[in-house]
């Protein structure tokens, strides 16, 4: 019941995922990212164990294809799972379980890969990749959001989507962006609204962790009087 795009941005080295589904709280169960390492998704009968395992494998030097293969071969119910990964080199891979009964598909692009299940047609992942690749002028978060919007426009799910998430890792051990809409009639619209509100604050939230005195000096400067 989910479609997503995961990617590495060659310009910044960021890893990110934009994802949406008709189920509740997709951001809690399906996407994982780690700075300098990669990104992983688990969809359809989502296995929340797979994300941390996949990221650990990527951190050990496994390629995206090796990670997807290991996840599929070691899982207890691989025939019902859908996995995707991008590694630190920007290589991508995906796996669709052979017993997934709904319409499902994956499509690999340049430093990006999209997957979907319970989708309206098999062209949804390709539409996401094509939109992502066609918008290099946008910022990385905007490209991810544009991609998942394109997936919805291409048919989306066979049910209305109700939750969404945008997850991005940059240079720190915590996500640069971790925005979630857990239940809404228009989760992608709400997700974009959240991003627009959050974007001006993200740099400050990093600086208050690694250089809080700079913020204190800035607050005390005449510019802020």
Secondary structure, 3 states (H helix, E strand, C coil): CEEEEEEECCCCCCEEEEEEECCCCHHHCCEEEECCCEEEEEECCCCHHHHHHHHHHHHCCCCHHHHHHHHHHHCCCHHHCEEEEEECCCCEEEEECCCCCCCEEEEEECCEEEEEECECCCCHHHHHHHHHHCCCCCCHHHHHHHHHHHHHHCCCECCCCCEEEEEEECCCCCCCEEEEECCCCCHHHHHHHHHHHHHHHHHHHHHHHHCHHHHHHHHHCHHHC
